[in-house]
Amino acid sequence: ALHEEKYKLPTPIQEQAIPHLVKGRDLLGCAQTGTGKTAAFALPILQWLEQNRGATGSKGVRTLILAPTRELAEQICTELRPIAKEAGRRISSVYGGVSINRQRQELAKGVDILVACPGRLHDLLRQGALRLDEVTIVVIDEADRMADMGFLPEVKKLLNLTSSQRQTLLFSATLDGDVAILTKEYQKNPVRHEIGKKTANIQEMDHNFWSVNRPERVSIASQIILNSGKTMVFTRTRHGADRAAKQLKNAGVEAVSIHGGKSQGQRNKSLNSFSKGQALALVATDVAARGIHVSNVACVLHFDPPE
């Protein structure tokens, strides 16, 4: 399966993390999206499931991956599904914005690896659709993003429902503040790996600032996008994202928007359109600031000044 998915050599995070994870160690990893961290935690999980074979329980999930956004949850599932299938293991994702009944039906069939956003997972637990007391491995992905979005109280409640003997893996772009508290309370002597630079190399990018009157923003933004190519455009609000996308379209730029107020189907459609190059601009609120991996983005444009 690894061969077919074009895995040849391990990335630095895989090379450093996998030997510790197969021994059952807790891990604190500082790694950005695109470094190969998903396979770094998934391959040891699949090996653990192989060594601890047993029937997939109707309600007992044994491995849990928590993600802050629907897009990241789906991205993890998409990456892992072919490998999990080859290992004879079921992987499923649960998040808001789609039918909860369908997710209940999936869980009833039995799931080995569950990828979940905290809010929907709490809803399913309240409905008795699953239990977490058999969860032996927990992965918290983009922990700093979880903190930014106010999910940490929910994450703590979920961790308290899992096995006290669990292995806890935490990945984050930063390891201080609320993330440090999570580590102190829920990890046991974690091995620590920091991959890549803590800050981006700004020498490799061109930075430009335009001081413009509000009515000029759309025409200047459209010129920048048409000159640059594939562009991510950030706005402060959901309404602002929809409005900017509409204004850019009127100015001749194929633009789509993505934010937390859209249904999952709408979000997937916008993301696919941008990924495939059908739309030149993806207008987003900061829900898309991290965790979404789109190749070949030429420009990032802050339509509103960032917070």
C-alpha positions as CSV (number, residue, x, y, z in Angstrom):
1,A,0.0,0.0,0.0
2,L,2.9,2.4,0.8
3,H,4.5,1.6,-2.5
4,E,1.3,2.2,-4.4
5,E,0.8,5.6,-2.5
6,K,4.3,6.6,-3.7
7,Y,5.9,6.5,-0.3
8,K,9.6,5.9,-0.9
9,L,11.7,7.4,1.9
10,P,10.5,8.6,5.3
11,T,10.3,12.4,5.9
12,P,12.3,13.8,8.9
13,I,9.2,13.7,11.2
14,Q,8.5,10.1,10.2
15,E,12.1,9.0,10.7
16,Q,12.2,10.6,14.1
17,A,8.8,9.8,15.4
18,I,8.0,6.2,14.2
19,P,10.6,4.3,16.3
20,H,9.3,6.0,19.5
21,L,5.6,5.5,18.6
22,V,5.9,1.8,17.9
23,K,7.3,1.5,21.4
24,G,4.2,3.1,22.9
25,R,5.8,6.5,23.9
26,D,3.8,9.7,24.1
27,L,4.9,12.2,21.5
28,L,4.9,16.0,21.3
29,G,5.6,17.0,17.7
30,C,6.1,20.5,16.3
31,A,5.5,20.0,12.6
32,Q,3.7,22.0,9.9
33,T,1.1,20.8,7.4
34,G,2.9,19.0,4.5
35,T,5.8,17.5,6.5
36,G,4.4,13.9,6.5
37,K,3.1,13.9,10.0
38,T,-0.1,12.1,9.1
39,A,1.7,9.0,8.1
40,A,4.1,9.5,11.0
41,F,1.3,8.7,13.5
42,A,-0.9,6.5,11.2
43,L,1.6,3.8,10.4
44,P,2.4,3.0,14.1
45,I,-1.4,3.0,14.8
46,L,-2.0,0.5,12.0
47,Q,0.9,-1.7,13.3
48,W,-0.5,-1.5,16.8
49,L,-3.9,-2.6,15.5
50,E,-2.2,-5.5,13.6
51,Q,-0.5,-6.6,16.8
52,N,-3.6,-6.2,18.9
53,R,-6.1,-7.8,16.5
54,G,-9.6,-8.3,17.8
55,A,-13.0,-7.8,16.5
56,T,-14.0,-4.2,15.7
57,G,-16.5,-3.5,18.4
58,S,-19.9,-2.1,17.5
59,K,-19.4,0.9,19.8
60,G,-15.8,0.6,21.1
61,V,-13.4,2.7,19.1
62,R,-9.8,1.9,19.9
63,T,-7.9,4.7,18.2
64,L,-9.0,8.4,17.9
65,I,-7.6,11.3,15.9
66,L,-9.0,14.7,16.8
67,A,-8.8,17.5,14.2
68,P,-10.0,21.2,14.5
69,T,-11.7,21.5,11.1
70,R,-13.9,19.4,8.8
71,E,-11.4,19.8,6.0
72,L,-8.5,18.5,8.0
73,A,-10.5,15.6,9.3
74,E,-11.4,14.6,5.7
75,Q,-7.9,15.2,4.5
76,I,-6.5,12.8,7.1
77,C,-9.1,10.2,6.1
78,T,-8.4,10.5,2.4
79,E,-4.6,10.1,3.0
80,L,-5.0,7.1,5.3
81,R,-7.9,5.2,3.7
82,P,-5.9,3.2,1.1
83,I,-3.3,2.1,3.6
84,A,-5.9,1.2,6.2
85,K,-7.9,-0.7,3.6
86,E,-4.8,-2.8,2.7
87,A,-4.3,-3.5,6.5
88,G,-8.0,-4.6,6.7
89,R,-8.9,-1.8,9.0
90,R,-11.9,0.6,8.9
91,I,-11.4,4.3,9.1
92,S,-14.2,6.8,9.4
93,S,-14.6,10.6,10.1
94,V,-17.3,12.5,12.0
95,Y,-17.8,16.3,11.9
96,G,-20.7,18.8,11.8
97,G,-22.4,20.1,8.7
98,V,-23.4,16.6,7.4
99,S,-26.0,14.0,8.4
100,I,-25.4,12.7,12.0
101,N,-27.6,9.6,11.2
102,R,-25.3,8.5,8.4
103,Q,-22.4,8.8,10.9
104,R,-24.2,6.8,13.5
105,Q,-24.8,4.0,10.8
106,E,-21.0,4.1,10.0
107,L,-20.1,3.8,13.7
108,A,-22.6,0.9,14.1
109,K,-20.6,-1.1,11.5
110,G,-17.5,-0.8,13.7
111,V,-14.6,1.6,13.2
112,D,-10.9,0.9,14.0
113,I,-9.7,4.5,13.5
114,L,-12.0,7.4,14.1
115,V,-11.1,10.9,12.9
116,A,-13.3,13.5,14.6
117,C,-14.0,17.1,15.2
118,P,-14.7,17.6,18.9
119,G,-18.2,19.2,18.6
120,R,-19.8,16.4,16.5
121,L,-18.0,13.7,18.6
122,H,-19.6,15.1,21.8
123,D,-23.0,15.0,20.0
124,L,-22.6,11.3,19.1
125,L,-21.4,10.4,22.6
126,R,-24.5,12.1,24.0
127,Q,-26.7,10.0,21.7
128,G,-24.9,6.8,22.8
129,A,-23.6,6.1,19.3
130,L,-20.1,5.1,20.6
131,R,-17.9,4.8,23.6
132,L,-14.3,6.0,24.2
133,D,-13.3,3.9,27.2
134,E,-11.5,1.4,24.9
135,V,-9.5,4.1,23.1
136,T,-5.8,3.3,23.6
137,I,-4.2,5.7,21.2
138,V,-5.3,9.4,20.9
139,V,-3.8,11.8,18.3
140,I,-4.5,15.6,18.8
141,D,-3.6,17.2,15.5
142,E,-3.2,21.0,15.1
143,A,-3.5,21.4,18.9
144,D,-2.7,25.2,18.7
145,R,-5.5,25.6,16.2
146,M,-7.8,23.8,18.6
147,A,-6.9,26.3,21.2
148,D,-7.4,29.2,18.9
149,M,-10.9,27.9,18.1
150,G,-11.8,27.4,21.8
151,F,-12.0,23.6,21.6
152,L,-9.6,22.8,24.4
153,P,-12.3,22.4,27.1
154,E,-14.1,19.9,24.9
155,V,-10.8,18.1,24.0
156,K,-10.0,17.7,27.8
157,K,-13.5,16.2,28.4
158,L,-13.0,13.7,25.5
159,L,-9.5,12.7,26.8
160,N,-11.0,12.1,30.2
161,L,-13.4,9.5,28.6
162,T,-10.5,7.5,27.1
163,S,-8.4,4.7,28.7
164,S,-6.0,6.0,31.4
165,Q,-3.4,3.7,29.9
166,R,-3.6,5.4,26.5
167,Q,-0.8,6.6,24.3
168,T,-1.2,10.3,23.6
169,L,0.3,12.0,20.5
170,L,0.1,15.8,20.2
171,F,1.0,17.8,17.1
172,S,1.1,21.5,17.0
173,A,2.8,24.4,15.2
174,T,3.6,25.9,18.6
175,L,4.2,24.1,21.9
176,D,3.6,26.9,24.5
177,G,0.5,28.4,26.2
178,D,-2.6,26.2,26.2
179,V,-0.8,23.5,24.3
180,A,1.8,23.2,27.1
181,I,-1.0,22.8,29.7
182,L,-2.5,20.0,27.6
183,T,0.9,18.3,27.6
184,K,1.4,18.7,31.3
185,E,-2.1,17.3,32.2
186,Y,-2.5,14.5,29.6
187,Q,0.9,13.3,28.5
188,K,3.4,11.0,30.2
189,N,7.1,12.0,29.7
190,P,6.5,12.6,25.9
191,V,9.4,12.4,23.5
192,R,9.7,15.8,21.8
193,H,10.4,16.4,18.1
194,E,10.5,19.8,16.3
195,I,10.7,19.5,12.5
196,G,11.4,22.5,10.3
197,K,11.9,26.1,11.1
198,K,9.7,27.6,13.8
199,T,9.0,30.5,11.6
200,A,8.7,30.7,7.8
201,N,11.7,31.9,5.9
202,I,10.4,35.3,4.8
203,Q,13.4,35.9,2.6
204,E,11.9,33.4,0.2
205,M,8.7,35.4,-0.3
206,D,7.9,38.9,-1.7
207,H,5.8,41.0,0.7
208,N,3.8,43.9,-0.6
209,F,1.5,46.4,1.1
210,W,-1.0,48.6,-0.7
211,S,-2.6,51.6,1.0
212,V,-5.9,52.0,-0.9
213,N,-9.3,53.5,-0.5
214,R,-12.0,50.9,0.1
215,P,-13.7,51.3,-3.3
216,E,-10.4,50.5,-5.0
217,R,-9.8,47.2,-3.2
218,V,-11.7,45.0,-5.6
219,S,-10.1,46.3,-8.8
220,I,-6.6,46.1,-7.3
221,A,-7.2,42.7,-5.8
222,S,-8.4,41.3,-9.1
223,Q,-5.3,42.7,-10.9
224,I,-3.0,41.1,-8.3
225,I,-4.8,37.7,-8.6
226,L,-4.8,37.8,-12.4
227,N,-1.1,38.7,-12.4
228,S,-0.1,36.2,-9.7
229,G,-2.2,33.1,-10.4
230,K,-3.7,30.8,-7.8
231,T,-4.5,33.0,-4.8
232,M,-5.9,32.5,-1.3
233,V,-7.8,35.6,-0.2
234,F,-8.5,36.2,3.5
235,T,-11.3,38.2,5.0
236,R,-12.3,38.9,8.6
237,T,-15.9,37.7,8.4
238,R,-18.0,35.1,6.7
239,H,-20.2,37.8,5.1
240,G,-17.1,39.6,3.9
241,A,-15.8,36.4,2.3
242,D,-19.0,35.8,0.3
243,R,-19.2,39.5,-0.7
244,A,-15.5,39.6,-1.8
245,A,-15.9,36.4,-3.9
246,K,-19.0,37.9,-5.6
247,Q,-17.2,41.2,-6.2
248,L,-14.1,39.4,-7.6
249,K,-16.3,37.4,-9.9
250,N,-17.9,40.6,-11.2
251,A,-14.4,41.9,-11.9
252,G,-13.6,38.9,-14.0
253,V,-11.8,36.7,-11.5
254,E,-13.3,33.1,-11.0
255,A,-13.6,33.1,-7.2
256,V,-15.2,30.8,-4.6
257,S,-15.6,31.2,-0.8
258,I,-15.2,28.9,2.1
259,H,-16.1,29.5,5.8
260,G,-17.8,27.9,8.8
261,G,-21.3,29.1,7.8
262,K,-21.4,27.0,4.6
263,S,-22.6,23.4,4.5
264,Q,-19.9,20.6,4.1
265,G,-21.0,20.0,0.5
266,Q,-20.5,23.7,-0.3
267,R,-17.1,23.8,1.4
268,N,-16.0,20.6,-0.5
269,K,-17.2,22.0,-3.8
270,S,-15.3,25.3,-3.3
271,L,-12.1,23.5,-2.2
272,N,-12.2,21.1,-5.1
273,S,-12.8,23.9,-7.6
274,F,-9.8,25.8,-6.2
275,S,-7.5,22.7,-5.9
276,K,-8.2,21.7,-9.6
277,G,-7.6,25.3,-10.8
278,Q,-11.2,25.9,-12.0
279,A,-11.3,28.8,-9.5
280,L,-8.4,31.2,-9.4
281,A,-9.2,32.6,-6.0
282,L,-10.3,30.9,-2.7
283,V,-11.8,33.5,-0.4
284,A,-11.7,32.4,3.2
285,T,-12.1,33.3,6.8
286,D,-9.3,32.1,9.1
287,V,-11.1,28.7,9.4
288,A,-8.9,27.9,6.4
289,A,-5.7,29.5,7.7
290,R,-4.1,26.2,8.5
291,G,-4.8,22.5,8.1
292,I,-5.8,22.8,4.4
293,H,-3.1,21.7,2.1
294,V,-3.4,23.0,-1.5
295,S,-0.5,22.7,-3.9
296,N,0.9,25.5,-6.0
297,V,-0.6,28.6,-4.3
298,A,1.2,31.5,-5.8
299,C,-0.2,34.3,-3.7
300,V,-1.8,35.0,-0.3
301,L,-3.8,38.2,-0.2
302,H,-5.2,39.8,3.0
303,F,-8.4,41.6,1.7
304,D,-8.9,42.8,5.2
305,P,-5.9,43.5,7.5
306,P,-5.4,40.3,9.6
307,E,-6.3,40.4,13.3
